């Protein structure tokens, strides 16, 4: 199945928090998008693997993505090695995306930076003919995405470009809210974490609002790039 965009997240909810609005917008524009979670978030303080699975499925339906898969890497302990790279390569070759979105290059959670580098490296390797992979017993063709973009997460990183999500902020927030066990719930009696406060949830929308303000829109999401951003015309900029 050929997809336009393939988004990776180290944990279920990373994608929604980092680029849920952009994904919703591109789907509304007719793009086919898939999501790949690297782990099942089994080390999360709240919830269980089962609840995270259900929440991830619910969020995917809200955004309208074509497919969502989980690679089952070890939460907190996966590494950027050949074994893990080959699993990513299989997914890239399976879905042949033109654009890949992945974790922030630098962030509070160690899995985010690891996941970012892992996916980026695998995207390059996926274009090498002599790396052989197979899916369901059938050899895969090499494939390298045209672009790899990194969404911004906990740390405030200066974006290289932003996407106007003014008409999709409500979809983003609804998709985030699908993770009922993970975020603010005054009735939840499980231990508090840095992401369970109301301030954290409010901050998601505030950051989108602040990025929007800086570029003259209501809400926006920011991304960093691995190479220079190019446009066909000065009028491509908004």
C-alpha positions as CSV (number, residue, x, y, z in Angstrom):
1,X,0.0,0.0,0.0
2,X,1.5,3.3,-1.1
3,X,1.1,6.1,1.4
4,X,1.9,9.8,1.0
5,X,3.0,10.3,4.6
6,X,4.3,7.8,7.2
7,X,4.5,9.2,10.8
8,X,6.6,7.4,13.5
9,X,6.4,7.8,17.2
10,X,8.4,6.2,20.0
11,X,5.2,5.9,22.0
12,X,1.5,5.9,21.4
13,X,0.4,9.6,21.7
14,X,3.8,11.1,20.5
15,X,2.4,11.6,17.0
16,X,-0.9,13.2,18.2
17,X,0.9,15.6,20.5
18,X,3.6,16.5,18.0
19,X,1.8,16.7,14.6
20,X,-1.8,15.6,15.0
21,X,-3.1,18.8,13.5
22,X,-0.9,18.5,10.5
23,X,-1.9,14.9,9.9
24,X,-5.6,15.8,10.1
25,X,-5.1,18.6,7.7
26,X,-3.2,16.5,5.1
27,X,-5.9,13.8,5.3
28,X,-8.5,16.5,4.7
29,X,-6.4,17.5,1.6
30,X,-6.7,13.9,0.3
31,X,-3.4,12.5,1.5
32,X,-3.1,8.9,2.6
33,X,-1.3,8.7,6.0
34,X,-0.1,5.8,8.2
35,X,1.2,5.8,11.7
36,X,3.8,3.5,13.2
37,X,4.4,3.4,17.0
38,X,7.7,1.9,17.9
39,X,6.7,0.7,21.4
40,X,3.5,0.0,23.3
41,X,4.4,2.5,26.0
42,X,4.5,-0.3,28.6
43,X,6.7,1.7,31.0
44,X,4.1,4.5,31.3
45,X,3.1,5.3,34.9
46,X,-0.6,5.3,34.1
47,X,-2.7,2.8,32.1
48,X,-1.8,-0.6,30.7
49,X,-0.6,-1.9,27.4
50,X,-4.2,-2.8,26.6
51,X,-5.6,0.6,27.4
52,X,-2.8,2.3,25.3
53,X,-3.6,0.0,22.4
54,X,-7.3,1.0,22.5
55,X,-6.5,4.6,23.0
56,X,-4.1,4.6,20.0
57,X,-6.8,3.0,17.8
58,X,-9.4,5.5,19.0
59,X,-7.0,8.4,18.2
60,X,-6.3,7.0,14.7
61,X,-10.0,6.9,13.9
62,X,-10.5,10.5,15.1
63,X,-7.7,11.7,12.7
64,X,-8.9,9.4,9.9
65,X,-5.5,7.7,9.2
66,X,-5.4,4.8,6.7
67,X,-3.4,2.4,8.9
68,X,-1.7,2.2,12.3
69,X,0.8,-0.4,13.3
70,X,3.0,-1.0,16.4
71,X,6.4,-2.6,16.1
72,X,6.5,-3.7,19.8
73,X,10.0,-2.4,20.5
74,X,11.0,-2.3,24.2
75,X,9.9,0.9,25.8
76,X,12.9,2.7,27.2
77,X,15.4,0.2,26.0
78,X,15.2,0.0,22.2
79,X,18.4,1.1,20.5
80,X,19.5,2.3,17.1
81,X,21.1,-1.0,15.8
82,X,20.8,-3.2,12.7
83,X,17.9,-5.3,14.1
84,X,15.7,-2.3,14.9
85,X,16.8,-0.4,11.7
86,X,15.7,-3.4,9.5
87,X,12.2,-3.4,11.1
88,X,11.9,0.3,10.2
89,X,13.2,-0.4,6.7
90,X,10.5,-3.0,6.3
91,X,7.8,-0.5,7.1
92,X,9.2,2.2,4.9
93,X,9.4,-0.2,2.0
94,X,6.0,-1.6,2.7
95,X,4.3,1.8,2.6
96,X,6.7,3.7,0.3
97,X,5.9,7.2,1.8
98,X,7.1,10.4,0.1
99,X,7.3,12.1,3.5
100,X,8.3,10.6,6.9
101,X,7.5,12.4,10.2
102,X,9.3,11.3,13.3
103,X,10.2,12.3,16.9
104,X,12.0,15.4,18.0
105,X,15.8,15.4,17.5
106,X,16.3,16.5,21.1
107,X,13.8,16.0,23.9
108,X,13.2,15.3,27.6
109,X,12.4,11.6,27.1
110,X,15.4,9.5,26.0
111,X,13.2,7.4,23.6
112,X,12.3,10.5,21.6
113,X,15.8,11.3,20.6
114,X,16.7,7.6,20.0
115,X,13.5,7.1,17.9
116,X,14.3,10.2,15.9
117,X,17.8,9.0,14.9
118,X,16.7,5.4,14.4
119,X,14.0,6.3,11.9
120,X,16.1,8.9,10.1
121,X,19.0,6.4,9.7
122,X,16.6,3.7,8.6
123,X,15.1,6.0,6.0
124,X,18.5,6.5,4.4
125,X,19.4,2.8,4.6
126,X,16.0,1.8,3.0
127,X,17.2,3.3,-0.2
128,X,20.2,1.0,-0.5
129,X,19.7,-1.8,-3.0
130,X,22.0,-4.3,-1.3
131,X,20.1,-4.2,2.0
132,X,17.6,-7.0,1.4
133,X,14.3,-7.3,3.3
134,X,11.2,-9.3,2.8
135,X,7.6,-9.0,3.9
136,X,5.3,-12.0,4.1
137,X,7.9,-14.0,2.3
138,X,8.2,-11.6,-0.6
139,X,11.4,-9.5,-1.3
140,X,10.9,-5.8,-1.0
141,X,12.0,-3.1,-3.4
142,X,14.3,-0.4,-2.0
143,X,12.6,2.9,-1.1
144,X,13.9,6.2,0.3
145,X,11.4,8.9,1.3
146,X,12.0,12.3,-0.3
147,X,11.7,14.1,3.0
148,X,12.2,13.4,6.7
149,X,10.7,16.0,9.1
150,X,10.9,16.0,12.9
151,X,8.0,17.3,14.9
152,X,8.6,19.2,18.2
153,X,7.7,17.7,21.5
154,X,8.4,18.6,25.2
155,X,11.4,20.9,24.7
156,X,10.9,24.2,23.0
157,X,12.9,23.9,19.8
158,X,13.1,26.7,17.2
159,X,11.2,25.3,14.2
160,X,12.6,25.4,10.7
161,X,9.1,25.7,9.3
162,X,5.5,25.6,10.7
163,X,2.2,24.3,9.3
164,X,-1.0,26.3,9.7
165,X,-3.4,24.0,11.6
166,X,-6.0,26.6,12.5
167,X,-8.9,24.6,11.2
168,X,-7.7,21.3,12.7
169,X,-6.7,22.2,16.3
170,X,-10.0,20.7,17.5
171,X,-9.2,17.4,15.8
172,X,-5.7,17.4,17.3
173,X,-7.0,18.0,20.8
174,X,-9.7,15.4,20.4
175,X,-7.1,12.8,19.3
176,X,-4.9,13.7,22.3
177,X,-7.9,13.4,24.6
178,X,-8.4,9.8,23.3
179,X,-5.5,8.9,25.6
180,X,-7.7,9.1,28.7
181,X,-5.3,7.3,31.0
182,X,-2.3,9.4,30.1
183,X,-3.4,13.0,30.5
184,X,-5.4,15.3,32.8
185,X,-8.3,13.6,34.6
186,X,-9.3,15.0,38.0
187,X,-10.9,11.7,38.8
188,X,-7.9,9.5,38.1
189,X,-6.3,8.2,41.3
190,X,-3.1,6.8,39.7
191,X,0.2,8.6,40.4
192,X,0.8,12.0,38.9
193,X,3.3,12.5,36.1
194,X,4.7,15.5,34.2
195,X,2.0,15.0,31.5
196,X,-1.0,14.5,33.7
197,X,-1.5,18.1,34.8
198,X,-4.0,20.4,33.3
199,X,-1.2,22.8,32.7
200,X,0.3,20.3,30.2
201,X,-2.9,19.9,28.2
202,X,-3.4,23.7,28.2
203,X,0.2,24.0,27.1
204,X,-0.4,21.9,24.0
205,X,-3.0,24.4,22.7
206,X,-1.0,27.4,23.9
207,X,2.1,26.3,22.0
208,X,0.1,25.9,18.8
209,X,-1.4,29.3,19.4
210,X,1.9,30.9,20.0
211,X,3.5,29.4,16.9
212,X,0.4,30.5,15.0
213,X,0.7,34.1,16.3
214,X,4.3,34.2,15.2
215,X,3.4,33.5,11.6
216,X,0.0,35.2,11.4
217,X,-2.3,32.3,11.8
218,X,-4.4,31.1,14.8
219,X,-2.7,27.8,15.4
220,X,0.4,26.1,14.0
221,X,2.7,23.1,14.5
222,X,6.5,23.3,14.1
223,X,9.0,21.0,12.5
224,X,12.7,20.8,12.1
225,X,14.5,19.5,9.0
226,X,17.7,17.6,8.1
227,X,18.4,19.7,5.0
228,X,17.5,23.1,3.7
229,X,13.9,23.9,3.0
230,X,13.3,24.7,-0.7
231,X,10.3,26.3,-2.4
232,X,9.4,26.7,-6.0
233,X,8.4,30.3,-5.6
234,X,8.5,33.1,-3.0
235,X,4.7,33.0,-3.2
236,X,4.7,29.5,-1.7
237,X,5.2,31.0,1.7
238,X,2.2,32.3,3.7
